[in-house]
Amino acid sequence: MTSKRIAINGAGIGGLAAAIALRKLGQQVVVYEQAPRFARVGADINLTPNAVRALDGLGVGAALRETAARPTDRISRVWDTGEETSRLAMSDEAERRYGAPQLTMHRADLMTALEGAVPADCVKLGRKAVAVERDAGGATLRFADGGSERVDVLIGADGIHSTVRTALFGQEQPVFTGVVAYRAVVPAERLAGVPNLNAFTKWWGPDEFTQIVTFPLNRGRDIFIFATEARETWSLESWTTPGRVEDLRAAYAGFHPEARALLDACDDVLISALYVRDPLPAWSAGPVTLMGDACHPMMPFMAQGAGMAIEDGVVLARCLAEAGDAGGAIEAALARYQRARQDRTARIQIGSRGNAWLKSGGNADWVYEYDAWQVPLQ
């Protein structure tokens, strides 16, 4: 496809990954972001080998490895007895088997690497999109400041409350899952005596709503702790709401002493609700399409939310770069992108909601061996 004007609404992980991939493949792209500036927000990010391989292709893998941890294993343990029910070797073994390791890090370190790979003049901050108009010749993105931009292709990478999604398919709300999540980061030195701190460990609770997940950050200097519990109602949708450490510890009072030791080391926690949508039957309309959480938000229990957005960005860029210039070429490219991605993301959406993956072993290859740069496009 001759280089056309491509716009991405949303400068999150998926949007920036798509922008880098498009530029790498010779396309012109501008990213519009409502935030007035980039900031260090969020806590952890868990990048499994499929995501790391895609990021390596974007040219940011080396920067990520400077600060990330490489979990040694992926371990499952029973909440009360501590019994180990599965163990999957990661680190060097994952690199040998899948072409890339698992990396765990602060989300801001990933964002910094992605931001640094996109020229400043390709990202327009402080541009809050409020409406989308489309026709056979392109799309117009309208902003809260009264301005607008006319483009050949519009990509909605604007999250679970996507403005682009609403413009395509109408207003709807994500569904509260009945699960809330606690998040905390603890210095590893405060957890002396707790085993497997350098592994990704999941403590499976007595029901599907309850678990504790831990993994290293900052080359193992810190330990990230993620825990969930059932709640009947929830009204806040912020990732930065303070929680009560006392509530967290009380919810897991019956867990194994090694699991409780993790929670005892927490001074502060954040709490947030988990929301989902069912898989969408269609992602595109005319020259407009969706990616990442805008079309397939998912529970975090397979650690694939960011990975799916990164994969989307690479595959979408490949489809657009390979499109011809004939009438209908853009729509055909977006349909090709959807065919390549929809079954995989829906399977992972549903699997994440079921929360049983690798509980007692199983094959991780179908998730980890995926190569977004090489997967066949039909």
C-alpha positions in Angstrom: 0.0 0.0 0.0 1.3 3.5 -0.8 1.8 5.3 2.4 -1.5 6.7 3.6 -2.4 8.9 6.6 -3.1 6.5 9.4 -4.3 7.8 12.8 -4.3 5.9 16.1 -6.5 7.1 19.0 -4.7 6.2 22.2 -1.1 6.2 23.1 -1.1 3.2 25.5 0.9 0.0 25.0 -1.1 -1.2 22.0 -1.3 2.2 20.3 2.4 2.9 20.5 3.3 -0.7 19.5 1.1 -0.3 16.4 2.7 3.1 15.6 6.2 1.7 15.8 5.3 -1.3 13.7 3.6 0.9 11.0 6.6 3.2 10.8 9.0 0.2 10.6 7.0 -1.0 7.6 7.1 2.4 5.9 3.7 3.8 6.8 2.8 7.4 7.9 1.1 7.5 11.3 0.0 10.0 13.9 -1.1 9.0 17.5 -3.6 11.1 19.3 -3.7 10.9 23.1 -6.0 12.7 25.6 -3.5 13.0 28.4 -1.5 16.2 28.4 1.8 14.4 29.0 3.2 11.0 29.5 3.6 10.0 33.2 4.7 7.0 35.2 1.5 5.3 36.1 0.5 1.7 36.9 2.5 -0.9 38.7 3.4 -4.1 37.0 3.5 -5.6 33.5 4.0 -9.3 32.9 5.3 -9.9 29.3 5.2 -13.6 28.3 7.5 -14.9 25.4 4.9 -14.1 22.7 4.8 -10.5 23.7 8.6 -10.1 24.2 9.2 -11.6 20.7 6.9 -9.0 19.2 8.6 -6.2 21.1 12.0 -7.5 20.0 10.8 -7.0 16.4 9.8 -3.5 17.3 13.4 -2.8 18.4 12.7 -2.1 22.1 13.5 -5.5 23.7 17.1 -4.6 24.6 15.9 -1.5 26.6 13.4 -3.6 28.4 16.0 -6.2 29.5 18.0 -3.5 31.2 15.4 -3.1 34.1 13.2 -6.2 33.8 13.3 -9.4 35.8 13.4 -12.8 34.1 11.2 -15.2 36.2 12.9 -18.6 36.5 9.6 -20.6 36.5 5.9 -20.4 36.3 4.6 -22.2 39.5 1.1 -23.2 40.7 0.5 -23.9 44.4 -2.5 -24.9 46.4 -3.8 -22.1 48.7 -3.8 -24.0 52.0 -1.4 -27.0 51.7 1.2 -25.2 49.6 1.3 -28.2 47.3 2.9 -27.5 44.0 0.6 -28.6 41.2 2.6 -27.4 38.1 5.9 -25.9 37.2 6.9 -24.6 33.8 10.6 -23.6 33.3 10.9 -20.0 32.0 14.0 -17.7 31.6 16.7 -19.5 29.5 14.4 -22.4 28.8 11.6 -20.1 27.5 14.2 -18.3 25.3 15.3 -21.7 23.8 11.8 -23.0 23.3 10.0 -19.8 22.2 12.7 -17.5 21.0 12.2 -15.0 23.9 12.1 -15.1 27.7 9.3 -13.9 30.0 10.0 -10.4 31.3 8.4 -8.7 34.3 8.8 -5.0 35.0 7.2 -1.8 36.0 4.6 -0.8 33.4 6.2 2.6 33.1 9.5 1.1 32.0 7.7 -0.5 29.0 5.9 2.7 28.2 9.2 4.6 28.4 10.8 2.2 25.9 7.8 2.5 23.5 7.6 6.3 23.8 11.3 6.6 23.0 10.8 4.6 19.8 8.2 7.0 18.4 9.3 10.5 17.2 7.8 13.3 19.2 6.1 14.8 16.2 4.2 11.6 15.7 2.3 11.8 19.0 -0.2 14.6 19.7 -0.9 14.9 23.4 -3.9 16.7 24.9 -6.1 15.6 22.0 -9.3 14.1 23.5 -11.4 12.4 20.8 -15.1 12.9 21.2 -16.6 11.7 17.9 -15.7 9.8 14.8 -17.3 10.3 11.3 -16.5 7.8 8.5 -17.3 7.4 4.8 -16.0 5.5 1.9 -13.0 7.9 1.5 -11.7 7.9 5.1 -12.6 9.0 8.6 -12.7 12.3 10.6 -11.7 12.3 14.2 -13.2 15.2 16.2 -11.6 16.5 19.4 -12.9 18.2 22.6 -11.0 21.3 21.7 -13.1 21.8 18.6 -10.4 20.6 16.2 -10.5 17.7 13.8 -8.3 15.5 11.7 -9.2 13.8 8.4 -7.4 10.4 7.8 -7.4 7.4 5.5 -7.4 4.9 8.3 -8.4 5.2 12.0 -7.3 2.7 14.6 -9.1 2.8 18.0 -6.5 1.8 20.6 -8.4 3.8 23.3 -9.1 1.1 25.9 -12.2 -0.5 27.4 -14.2 2.8 27.3 -13.2 3.4 23.6 -14.6 6.4 21.9 -13.9 4.8 18.5 -15.8 1.6 19.6 -18.8 3.6 20.7 -18.8 5.4 17.3 -18.8 2.1 15.4 -21.1 0.0 17.5 -23.0 2.2 19.9 -22.9 2.9 23.6 -22.5 0.0 26.1 -20.9 -0.6 29.4 -18.3 -3.2 30.4 -19.6 -5.8 32.9 -18.3 -5.9 36.5 -17.0 -9.5 37.0 -17.7 -9.6 40.8 -13.9 -9.6 41.4 -11.7 -6.9 42.8 -7.9 -6.9 42.7 -5.3 -5.7 45.2 -1.8 -4.7 44.0 1.3 -4.0 46.0 5.1 -3.8 45.5 7.4 -5.0 48.3 11.2 -4.9 48.5 12.6 -8.4 48.2 14.8 -8.0 51.2 11.7 -7.8 53.4 10.7 -11.3 52.2 13.8 -13.2 53.3 12.9 -16.9 53.8 10.0 -16.9 51.4 10.8 -19.4 48.6 10.6 -18.9 44.8 10.8 -15.1 44.9 12.4 -15.1 41.5 9.6 -17.2 40.0 6.1 -16.3 38.8 4.0 -18.0 41.4 0.2 -18.4 41.5 -1.5 -19.5 44.7 -4.8 -21.0 43.6 -7.5 -20.2 46.1 -10.6 -22.3 47.2 -12.7 -20.8 44.5 -12.1 -19.1 41.1 -12.4 -15.6 42.6 -9.5 -16.0 45.0 -5.8 -16.2 44.3 -2.4 -14.6 45.0 0.1 -14.0 42.2 3.7 -12.9 42.8 6.6 -12.2 40.5 9.9 -10.2 40.6 10.4 -6.6 39.3 13.5 -4.5 38.9 15.9 -7.4 38.3 14.5 -9.1 41.4 15.0 -6.2 43.8 11.2 -5.8 44.3 8.3 -8.3 44.4 4.9 -7.5 42.9 1.9 -9.0 44.7 -1.5 -9.3 43.0 -4.5 -10.8 44.9 -8.2 -11.0 44.1 -11.4 -11.6 46.0 -15.2 -11.6 45.3 -17.3 -8.5 45.8 -21.0 -8.2 45.1 -20.8 -4.6 44.0 -18.2 -2.0 43.0 -18.6 1.6 41.7 -15.0 2.9 41.2 -13.0 2.2 38.0 -9.7 3.8 39.1 -6.4 1.9 39.1 -5.1 4.1 41.9 -7.7 3.7 44.7 -6.0 3.0 48.0 -7.1 -0.2 49.7 -6.9 -1.4 53.3 -4.0 -3.8 54.1 -6.1 -5.2 56.9 -8.9 -6.2 54.5 -6.3 -7.9 52.2 -4.8 -9.9 55.1 -8.2 -10.9 56.5 -9.4 -12.2 53.1 -6.4 -14.6 53.0 -6.2 -15.6 56.6 -6.6 -19.3 55.8 -3.8 -19.4 53.2 -0.5 -21.2 53.7 2.0 -19.4 55.9 4.3 -18.7 53.0 1.5 -16.9 51.1 0.5 -15.0 54.2 4.1 -13.8 54.7 3.8 -12.0 51.3 0.8 -10.1 52.5 2.3 -9.4 55.9 5.1 -7.5 54.2 2.7 -5.1 52.4 2.5 -1.6 53.8 0.2 -0.1 51.2 -2.1 -1.6 48.6 -4.2 -0.3 45.7 -7.6 -1.9 44.9 -9.5 -1.9 41.7 -12.4 -3.8 40.1 -12.1 -6.1 37.1 -14.4 -5.6 34.1 -14.9 -7.6 30.9 -16.8 -7.6 27.7 -17.8 -10.6 25.6 -15.9 -11.1 22.3 -17.0 -8.7 19.6 -18.4 -10.2 16.4 -16.8 -7.4 14.3 -13.9 -5.1 14.9 -14.1 -2.8 11.9 -16.4 -0.6 9.8 -15.2 1.0 6.6 -11.7 2.5 7.2 -12.0 2.3 11.0 -10.9 -0.6 13.2 -10.2 -1.5 16.9 -7.4 -3.1 18.8 -6.4 -4.1 22.3 -8.9 -3.5 25.1 -11.1 -1.5 22.8 -12.2 -4.8 21.2 -11.1 -7.6 23.5 -10.7 -6.5 27.2 -9.9 -9.5 29.3 -9.3 -10.7 32.9 -5.6 -10.8 33.9 -5.5 -14.5 34.8 -3.5 -15.5 31.7 -1.4 -12.4 31.8 -2.2 -11.6 28.1 -4.0 -8.3 28.1 -0.9 -6.2 27.1 0.5 -9.1 25.0 -2.7 -9.3 22.9 -2.6 -5.5 22.2 1.1 -5.7 21.2 0.4 -8.7 18.9 -2.6 -6.8 17.4 -0.4 -3.8 16.6 2.2 -5.9 14.7 -0.4 -7.9 12.7 -2.5 -4.8 11.9 0.6 -3.0 10.7 1.6 -6.0 8.5 -1.9 -6.1 7.0 -2.0 -2.4 6.2 1.5 -2.3 4.8 0.7 -5.2 2.4 -2.5 -3.7 1.2 -2.7 -2.5 -2.4 -4.0 0.8 -3.7 -7.2 -0.4 -5.4 -10.6 0.6 -4.2 -11.6 -1.3 -1.1 -7.9 -2.2 -0.3 -8.1 -0.7 3.2 -11.3 -2.5 4.1 -9.8 -5.7 2.8 -6.7 -5.2 4.9 -8.8 -4.6 8.1 -10.8 -7.7 7.3 -7.6 -9.7 7.0 -6.4 -8.3 10.3 -9.6 -9.4 12.0 -9.4 -12.9 10.5 -5.8 -13.3 11.8 -6.6 -12.1 15.3 -10.2 -12.7 16.3 -10.1 -16.5 17.1 -6.9 -16.2 19.2 -8.0 -13.2 21.2 -11.5 -14.6 21.8 -10.0 -17.9 23.1 -7.8 -16.1 25.5 -10.6 -13.8 26.6 -12.7 -16.8 27.5 -9.8 -18.7 29.0 -8.8 -15.8 31.2 -12.4 -15.5 32.5 -12.5 -19.2 33.3 -9.3 -18.9 35.3 -8.0 -22.5 35.1 -5.1 -22.2 32.7 -2.0 -24.1 33.8 -3.5 -24.8 37.2 -2.5 -28.5 37.1 -0.1 -28.4 34.2 -1.0 -28.3 30.5 0.5 -26.9 27.3 1.5 -23.3 27.2 2.8 -23.5 23.6 -0.3 -22.3 21.9 0.0 -19.0 23.8 3.8 -18.5 24.1 5.0 -19.7 20.7 2.9 -17.3 18.7 5.0 -15.0 16.5 3.1 -11.9 15.4 5.8 -11.0 12.8 5.6 -14.4 11.1 2.1 -15.8 11.6 0.5 -16.4 8.2 -2.0 -13.8 7.0 -4.9 -15.1 4.9 
